[in-house]
């Protein structure tokens, strides 16, 4: 089974994809998108609409990648 995870941080969105068996976990690939969500939050306390839209579009790109390669994601 292939499993994907997403980490949404203040500096970047990162995904790691692994192939698993009952006895092993193998790293397949990683994706990183430096969208710098923290810049707005640290300055104003909120995400701007532009950053929020960038976040949504980035997550949609990741989702397409996961579906294309048949990764399981939660």
C-alpha angles and dihedrals in degrees: 000000000000117000128192128197131190127210115195109197137166093263106031148357111239133186130191124194123203137183111220137193128175089270106030148038119207124190110231106175146331131219125200129188115184100208097149101221091172094066093074095036094051092048102040107009091242142076114249119232089249093056092044091052090048089052092050093047091048092051090049090053090051091048091052089050091050093049093045092054095036096242118164112234136177 
